[in-house]
Amino acid sequence: MKIGIIGAGNIGGNLTRRLTALGHEVSVANSRGPQTLTALAEETGATPVTVVEAARGAEIVVVTVPLKAVPDLPSGLFDGAADGVAVIDTGNYYPRQRDGRIAAIEDDGLTESRWTERHIGHPVVKAFNGTFAQDILDRPLPAGDPGRMALPVAGDDEAAKRKVRELIDALGFDTVDAGGIDDSWRQQPGTPVYGLRDGVEAVTKALAEASPKRTPEFSG
């Protein structure tokens, strides 16, 4: 597939490494410009591009930027993407550590990914937000292995969610359907599933045990 990755930090960089190794055509962008991605491109064979170019023709786009940077993404970013493009949102809201207070999340009760959707103008599938970046490289296992990790995946577009779950399976991880984007608070920071390294049963249980109340550490 043609895959665009917007954000070349820990998650974006390691997804670039794995997805190129699987044979996908990967374009990667960051806020500082393609000239800063030379080393990653040489290591992986990915194509360094601008943010707008990362989405052009892409069947899947991964948005993995700090939440506070989401409103700065170009308008109409996905206009040139492939029909039925699936947009993966890996983002998390860290008000005290990085993002500042966002009233729509804190006061209006929007899930982090619903807030992101409204800014980028496209439905998203929430995945990888509670995954340790190094695990993307170190913990893939074949389907059926009893030690295989499972990742929660939330989204309203069932076709896009299915496409993302198939990609995650190819990367070496099981998935658990975590519902729609309005249910995605179950996998936000501070919930039992956030950072959980376990299989389908444990992830399903952790999602069920989540509380919508934000913990003090992740409140502004």
C-alpha positions as CSV (number, residue, x, y, z in Angstrom):
1,M,0.0,0.0,0.0
2,K,0.9,3.6,-0.3
3,I,1.2,4.9,3.3
4,G,1.8,8.5,4.5
5,I,3.2,9.2,8.0
6,I,3.0,12.7,9.4
7,G,5.3,13.0,12.3
8,A,8.7,11.3,12.6
9,G,9.1,11.0,16.3
10,N,9.4,7.7,18.1
11,I,6.1,6.2,16.9
12,G,6.3,7.6,13.4
13,G,9.9,6.7,13.0
14,N,9.4,3.1,14.1
15,L,6.2,2.7,12.0
16,T,8.3,3.9,9.0
17,R,10.9,1.3,9.8
18,R,8.4,-1.6,10.1
19,L,6.1,-0.6,7.2
20,T,8.9,-0.2,4.7
21,A,10.3,-3.6,5.8
22,L,6.9,-5.1,5.0
23,G,7.2,-3.7,1.5
24,H,4.8,-0.7,1.7
25,E,5.5,2.5,-0.2
26,V,6.0,5.0,2.7
27,S,6.2,8.7,2.5
28,V,7.2,10.5,5.8
29,A,6.9,14.1,6.8
30,N,7.5,16.3,9.8
31,S,7.1,19.9,10.7
32,R,10.7,20.8,10.0
33,G,10.7,19.7,6.3
34,P,12.0,16.8,4.3
35,Q,15.6,17.9,4.4
36,T,15.6,16.9,8.1
37,L,14.6,13.3,7.3
38,T,17.5,12.3,5.2
39,A,18.9,9.8,7.8
40,L,15.6,8.0,8.3
41,A,15.0,7.9,4.5
42,E,18.5,6.4,3.9
43,E,17.9,3.8,6.7
44,T,14.4,2.7,5.6
45,G,14.0,3.6,1.9
46,A,11.0,5.8,2.8
47,T,10.5,9.0,0.8
48,P,10.9,12.3,2.8
49,V,8.1,14.7,1.8
50,T,6.2,17.8,2.9
51,V,3.1,17.2,5.1
52,V,0.7,17.8,2.2
53,E,2.6,15.4,0.0
54,A,2.5,12.7,2.7
55,A,-1.3,12.3,2.2
56,R,-1.3,12.6,-1.6
57,G,-2.5,9.3,-3.1
58,A,-2.2,7.5,0.3
59,E,-4.5,4.6,1.3
60,I,-3.5,5.0,4.9
61,V,-2.2,8.1,6.6
62,V,-0.8,8.0,10.1
63,V,-1.1,11.3,12.0
64,T,1.4,11.1,14.9
65,V,2.1,14.7,16.0
66,P,1.7,16.3,19.4
67,L,-1.9,17.2,20.1
68,K,-1.1,20.9,20.3
69,A,0.3,20.8,16.7
70,V,-2.9,19.3,15.2
71,P,-4.6,22.7,14.6
72,D,-1.4,23.7,12.6
73,L,-1.9,20.9,10.0
74,P,-2.8,22.2,6.6
75,S,-6.5,22.5,5.7
76,G,-7.7,20.1,3.0
77,L,-4.8,17.8,4.0
78,F,-6.6,14.7,2.7
79,D,-8.1,16.2,-0.5
80,G,-5.5,14.4,-2.6
81,A,-5.6,11.1,-0.7
82,A,-6.9,7.9,-2.2
83,D,-10.6,7.2,-2.0
84,G,-11.5,5.6,1.3
85,V,-8.3,6.7,2.9
86,A,-8.0,5.5,6.5
87,V,-6.5,8.1,8.9
88,I,-4.8,6.7,12.0
89,D,-4.6,9.0,15.0
90,T,-1.9,8.0,17.5
91,G,-2.3,11.2,19.5
92,N,-2.7,11.8,23.3
93,Y,-3.6,14.8,25.3
94,Y,-0.9,15.7,27.8
95,P,-2.1,19.1,29.3
96,R,0.5,19.3,32.1
97,Q,3.5,17.9,30.2
98,R,3.1,19.4,26.7
99,D,-0.2,20.5,25.2
100,G,-1.6,23.1,27.6
101,R,-5.3,23.0,28.6
102,I,-7.8,22.3,25.8
103,A,-11.3,23.4,26.8
104,A,-13.2,21.3,24.3
105,I,-11.6,18.2,25.9
106,E,-11.7,19.2,29.5
107,D,-15.0,21.1,29.6
108,D,-17.1,19.8,26.7
109,G,-16.1,16.2,27.2
110,L,-14.8,15.6,23.6
111,T,-12.6,12.5,23.3
112,E,-9.1,13.4,22.2
113,S,-9.6,11.8,18.8
114,R,-13.0,13.5,18.2
115,W,-11.3,16.8,18.9
116,T,-8.6,15.8,16.3
117,E,-11.2,14.8,13.8
118,R,-12.8,18.2,14.0
119,H,-9.6,20.0,13.3
120,I,-8.4,17.9,10.4
121,G,-11.8,17.5,8.8
122,H,-11.6,13.7,8.4
123,P,-12.7,10.7,10.4
124,V,-9.9,8.9,12.3
125,V,-9.1,5.5,13.6
126,K,-7.5,5.7,17.1
127,A,-4.6,3.2,17.4
128,F,-1.1,3.0,18.7
129,N,-1.7,5.8,21.2
130,G,-0.9,3.6,24.2
131,T,1.8,1.6,22.5
132,F,5.4,1.9,23.6
133,A,7.3,2.9,20.4
134,Q,10.1,0.3,20.9
135,D,7.5,-2.4,21.1
136,I,6.7,-1.8,17.4
137,L,10.2,-3.0,16.7
138,D,10.7,-5.5,19.4
139,R,7.4,-7.3,20.1
140,P,5.8,-8.4,16.9
141,L,4.8,-12.1,16.9
142,P,3.0,-14.4,14.4
143,A,-0.8,-14.7,14.6
144,G,-1.8,-17.3,17.1
145,D,1.3,-17.0,19.3
146,P,0.1,-17.0,22.9
147,G,2.4,-14.1,23.8
148,R,1.1,-11.8,21.0
149,M,0.2,-8.3,22.2
150,A,-3.2,-6.8,21.4
151,L,-3.8,-3.1,20.6
152,P,-7.2,-1.4,21.1
153,V,-8.6,0.2,17.9
154,A,-11.5,2.7,17.9
155,G,-13.2,4.4,15.0
156,D,-16.6,5.2,13.5
157,D,-15.8,4.1,9.9
158,E,-16.0,0.3,9.9
159,A,-14.2,-0.1,6.6
160,A,-11.3,2.2,7.7
161,K,-11.1,0.4,11.0
162,R,-11.0,-3.0,9.3
163,K,-8.1,-1.7,7.1
164,V,-6.2,-0.5,10.1
165,R,-6.8,-3.7,12.0
166,E,-5.5,-5.7,9.1
167,L,-2.4,-3.5,8.9
168,I,-1.7,-4.0,12.7
169,D,-2.1,-7.8,12.3
170,A,0.5,-7.7,9.5
171,L,2.8,-5.7,11.8
172,G,2.6,-8.6,14.3
173,F,-0.1,-7.6,16.8
174,D,-3.7,-8.6,17.6
175,T,-6.4,-6.0,17.9
176,V,-9.5,-5.4,20.0
177,D,-12.4,-3.3,18.6
178,A,-12.7,-0.6,21.2
179,G,-15.9,0.9,19.6
180,G,-16.4,4.3,18.0
181,I,-14.5,7.5,18.5
182,D,-16.9,8.6,21.3
183,D,-15.9,5.4,23.1
184,S,-12.2,6.1,22.6
185,W,-11.8,7.6,26.1
186,R,-11.4,4.0,27.2
187,Q,-7.9,4.0,25.7
188,Q,-6.8,7.5,26.6
189,P,-3.9,8.2,29.0
190,G,-4.6,7.2,32.6
191,T,-6.9,4.3,31.6
192,P,-6.2,0.6,32.4
193,V,-5.4,-0.3,28.8
194,Y,-3.0,2.6,28.2
195,G,0.5,1.2,28.0
196,L,-0.8,-2.4,28.6
197,R,1.4,-5.1,27.2
198,D,-0.9,-8.0,27.0
199,G,-3.2,-10.1,24.9
200,V,-6.8,-9.9,23.6
201,E,-8.5,-11.1,26.8
202,A,-6.6,-8.6,29.1
203,V,-7.1,-5.7,26.7
204,T,-10.8,-6.4,26.4
205,K,-11.1,-6.5,30.2
206,A,-9.1,-3.3,30.6
207,L,-11.3,-1.4,28.2
208,A,-14.4,-2.6,30.1
209,E,-12.9,-1.4,33.4
210,A,-12.1,2.2,32.2
211,S,-13.6,5.3,33.8
212,P,-14.5,8.4,31.8
213,K,-13.2,10.6,34.6
214,R,-9.8,12.1,33.7
215,T,-7.1,11.3,36.2
216,P,-5.3,14.4,37.8
217,E,-2.1,13.6,35.9
218,F,-3.8,14.0,32.6
219,S,-6.1,17.0,33.5
220,G,-5.3,20.6,32.9
